[in-house]
Amino acid sequence: MVLGVVISCDSSDEQQPDTGKEYFPLQTGLFQIYDVERTEYTLGVPTTEMYQLKTAVVDSFLNVDETYIYVIHRSSRISEASPWSYIDTWSVRDASAEAVVNVGNFPVVSLKYPVSSGLSWNANVYNTRDEDEFTIESLNQQLSFGGTEFSDCLTVEQNNNEDFIVALDQRKEIYARGIGLVYKDSTVLYYCTQPDCIGQEIVEDGVIYKQSIKTYGME
């Protein structure tokens, strides 16, 4: 399923610069459905669940700072034969220089504009958590997810630590032009640090999360 945008113009129109906002398209009615695999470790014991996740832009409104806020409903289901079950509501503030995703009252700068390879920013600039540097690792990649090939993808490396003694934190998101998020991979694990197990990468707690797009469109 492919989304198309038709733009009418004439010879007097000036070509607008490509800032890369099409990697994070926002429009009421836009939806994505993903396959999700989530493994959670609690006291060293892993529990894995697999389900489908749906994100849908259900509304938008003009903010006091003249930016638009888009309201996103998230739902899940066990399989395609199951009904969708509402999870929660997120929102995205669409500004000229950034896309800020609100999870509850926790804002994260998911993408900065104009996009360029190597561009970095503090994703936590609008919240009270420690600085978390996101970096655009690559642009214009041809990648395949969910059996669909995407010709123009952007990868945001959110973290990639190489210290496996105490914790492993490796996170990235991949966006396709005109579609939005197509893949998310997050592994955050905390290892045993007792004298008899330190350095052995024995997981005590944490989550391994993989989210891959299945379909998308307008509704």
Backbone torsions as a table, in degrees:
resi	resn	phi	psi	omega
1	MET	NA	128.7	-173.7
2	VAL	-123.5	135.9	176.5
3	LEU	-91.2	140.2	177.4
4	GLY	-125.4	148.5	177.2
5	VAL	-125.0	125.3	179.7
6	VAL	-105.7	124.9	-178.8
7	ILE	-119.1	122.5	177.6
8	SER	-90.8	140.0	-179.6
9	CYS	-155.0	169.5	173.2
10	ASP	-132.0	-179.7	-173.2
11	SER	-65.2	-16.0	-179.0
12	SER	-85.3	-12.0	-179.7
13	ASP	-70.3	138.2	175.0
14	GLU	-92.1	137.4	179.8
15	GLN	-68.3	126.3	-179.4
16	GLN	-79.1	144.4	178.6
17	PRO	-65.0	145.1	-180.0
18	ASP	-84.8	102.4	-179.7
19	THR	-86.5	-16.2	-177.9
20	GLY	95.6	9.7	-179.3
21	LYS	-65.5	-17.7	178.5
22	GLU	-69.9	-12.7	172.9
23	TYR	-72.0	-18.2	-179.2
24	PHE	-131.4	64.0	-176.6
25	PRO	-68.5	142.7	-179.9
26	LEU	-135.3	121.1	-180.0
27	GLN	-159.5	135.7	178.6
28	THR	-59.1	129.4	-177.3
29	GLY	103.6	-16.6	179.7
30	LEU	-70.6	135.5	177.6
31	PHE	-140.0	157.1	172.3
32	GLN	-136.0	144.5	174.7
33	ILE	-121.8	131.7	-175.5
34	TYR	-123.3	151.6	164.7
35	ASP	-91.5	131.6	-176.2
36	VAL	-123.7	137.1	169.9
37	GLU	-125.7	122.3	-175.7
38	ARG	-129.5	123.0	177.2
39	THR	-117.3	122.0	-179.9
40	GLU	-113.1	131.4	176.4
41	TYR	-100.3	126.8	175.3
42	THR	-128.7	115.7	-175.8
43	LEU	53.0	38.9	176.0
44	GLY	86.0	-5.6	-177.3
45	VAL	-101.1	120.8	-179.0
46	PRO	-86.5	142.4	172.9
47	THR	-129.9	123.7	-176.3
48	THR	-111.2	135.9	173.9
49	GLU	-130.3	145.8	178.1
50	MET	-126.7	134.7	-177.1
51	TYR	-160.2	175.8	174.1
52	GLN	-107.9	142.9	179.9
53	LEU	-118.9	134.0	176.4
54	LYS	-118.3	130.7	172.4
55	THR	-116.4	133.3	-176.6
56	ALA	-139.8	130.0	175.6
57	VAL	-80.4	111.9	-172.0
58	VAL	-104.3	-15.1	-177.3
59	ASP	-165.2	165.4	174.3
60	SER	-152.6	154.5	177.4
61	PHE	-155.6	158.4	-178.9
62	LEU	-82.6	127.1	-179.2
63	ASN	-82.4	168.4	-178.8
64	VAL	-64.6	-24.3	179.8
65	ASP	-92.9	16.4	177.5
66	GLU	70.0	16.0	170.5
67	THR	-99.9	161.0	179.2
68	TYR	-95.3	141.0	173.3
69	ILE	-107.5	127.6	177.7
70	TYR	-109.0	130.8	-177.2
71	VAL	-95.2	127.2	-175.7
72	ILE	-121.6	123.3	173.5
73	HIS	-93.5	136.4	176.6
74	ARG	-114.7	133.0	-179.7
75	SER	-135.3	160.4	179.1
76	SER	-137.2	160.4	173.1
77	ARG	-152.4	153.5	-177.6
78	ILE	-71.7	-38.7	-179.1
79	SER	-152.7	174.1	-179.9
80	GLU	-64.8	-21.4	179.9
81	ALA	-84.1	-8.0	-176.6
82	SER	-96.8	153.4	176.8
83	PRO	-74.9	155.5	175.9
84	TRP	-73.1	141.2	177.5
85	SER	-120.3	122.6	-177.8
86	TYR	-61.7	134.4	178.0
87	ILE	-102.1	-61.8	-177.0
88	ASP	-167.7	179.7	179.0
89	THR	-119.0	128.8	172.6
90	TRP	-110.7	171.2	172.5
91	SER	-142.3	157.3	178.2
92	VAL	-129.5	128.1	172.7
93	ARG	-94.1	117.2	-175.5
94	ASP	-98.1	98.4	178.8
95	ALA	-105.2	167.1	-177.4
96	SER	-66.2	-26.9	-175.0
97	ALA	-108.6	-4.4	-174.9
98	GLU	-168.6	159.6	171.4
99	ALA	-114.7	118.4	-176.4
100	VAL	-110.2	115.0	-178.9
101	VAL	-94.2	127.1	177.5
102	ASN	-102.8	116.7	173.1
103	VAL	-102.9	99.5	-169.3
104	GLY	68.2	-122.2	176.1
105	ASN	-107.8	26.1	-176.0
106	PHE	-113.1	98.5	-177.0
107	PRO	-85.7	135.8	178.0
108	VAL	-129.4	131.3	175.4
109	VAL	-80.2	100.0	-175.2
110	SER	-78.4	-30.8	-177.9
111	LEU	-151.5	142.5	177.2
112	LYS	-112.2	149.9	178.4
113	TYR	-124.0	152.8	-7.8
114	PRO	-71.6	143.8	-176.3
115	VAL	-71.7	147.1	174.2
116	SER	-161.0	148.5	180.0
117	SER	-62.9	128.2	-179.2
118	GLY	93.4	-7.2	179.1
119	LEU	-63.8	129.6	-179.2
120	SER	-124.2	154.1	177.5
121	TRP	-158.5	160.8	176.4
122	ASN	-86.0	108.6	-177.5
123	ALA	-66.3	-21.4	-176.2
124	ASN	-101.4	22.2	-175.5
125	VAL	-63.0	-25.0	-178.3
126	TYR	-103.4	10.3	176.3
127	ASN	-131.1	-178.8	-173.5
128	THR	-96.8	4.8	179.5
129	ARG	-77.3	167.7	178.3
130	ASP	-61.7	157.2	179.2
131	GLU	-58.3	136.7	179.7
132	ASP	-132.8	106.0	-173.2
133	GLU	-84.8	119.5	173.3
134	PHE	-99.6	146.3	-179.0
135	THR	-138.3	135.0	172.6
136	ILE	-75.6	110.1	-174.1
137	GLU	-81.8	-34.8	-177.2
138	SER	-157.7	158.2	178.7
139	LEU	-133.4	157.8	171.4
140	ASN	58.3	33.4	177.1
141	GLN	-86.3	146.9	172.5
142	GLN	-98.8	115.6	-175.1
143	LEU	-134.3	161.6	-179.0
144	SER	-125.5	131.5	176.6
145	PHE	-141.3	138.8	177.6
146	GLY	58.6	29.0	179.3
147	GLY	81.2	4.3	179.6
148	THR	-115.3	136.3	179.1
149	GLU	-95.3	133.1	179.9
150	PHE	-116.1	126.9	-170.1
151	SER	-83.3	-18.7	-174.3
152	ASP	-140.9	96.2	-177.0
153	CYS	-117.9	149.8	177.6
154	LEU	-121.1	132.3	-179.6
155	THR	-111.2	126.0	175.5
156	VAL	-105.2	114.2	174.4
157	GLU	-85.0	117.0	-177.3
158	GLN	-92.6	-31.3	172.2
159	ASN	-168.4	151.0	178.3
160	ASN	-156.6	65.8	-176.8
161	ASN	-72.4	152.2	-179.0
162	GLU	-118.4	16.0	176.8
163	ASP	-100.9	100.5	-175.1
164	PHE	-95.2	12.1	-178.1
165	ILE	-74.9	-49.8	-176.3
166	VAL	-101.0	-44.8	-174.6
167	ALA	-154.4	155.0	174.5
168	LEU	-117.2	125.3	179.8
169	ASP	-134.5	99.4	179.4
170	GLN	-129.8	117.4	-175.5
171	ARG	-139.3	138.5	174.0
172	LYS	-152.6	155.1	174.0
173	GLU	-131.4	144.5	-179.8
174	ILE	-123.1	129.5	-178.7
175	TYR	-116.2	141.7	175.7
176	ALA	-108.9	137.8	-177.9
177	ARG	-59.6	130.3	178.9
178	GLY	82.5	-4.8	-175.3
179	ILE	-123.7	-40.7	-177.6
180	GLY	104.0	-151.3	-177.5
181	LEU	-63.9	126.0	177.8
182	VAL	-117.2	-17.9	-179.5
183	TYR	-155.6	139.3	176.9
184	LYS	-137.9	132.4	-179.4
185	ASP	-135.1	116.8	-177.0
186	SER	-134.7	121.7	176.0
187	THR	-126.7	110.7	178.5
188	VAL	-126.5	106.7	-175.0
189	LEU	-126.7	143.0	177.7
190	TYR	-115.5	126.4	-172.4
191	TYR	-97.0	159.0	174.2
192	CYS	-64.8	130.7	-179.1
193	THR	-119.4	16.4	174.8
194	GLN	-70.4	154.9	-176.2
195	PRO	-53.4	-32.6	-176.3
196	ASP	-85.7	-3.3	-177.6
197	CYS	-138.9	-2.7	-178.1
198	ILE	-62.1	137.1	-179.8
199	GLY	84.8	-2.6	-179.0
200	GLN	-94.8	1.6	178.9
201	GLU	55.7	42.3	174.7
202	ILE	-87.2	114.7	-173.6
203	VAL	-74.8	130.5	174.1
204	GLU	-101.0	-48.0	-179.8
205	ASP	-145.1	163.9	176.0
206	GLY	139.6	-178.8	-176.2
207	VAL	-140.4	135.6	169.3
208	ILE	-111.1	121.0	-172.8
209	TYR	-131.1	127.1	177.3
210	LYS	-129.8	130.1	-176.3
211	GLN	-132.4	116.0	-174.6
212	SER	-125.6	132.8	-174.7
213	ILE	-66.9	142.2	178.8
214	LYS	-111.1	-45.3	177.8
215	THR	-156.9	170.3	-177.4
216	TYR	-163.0	166.6	178.9
217	GLY	162.5	-155.4	177.8
218	MET	-120.5	146.2	176.5
219	GLU	-137.8	NA	NA
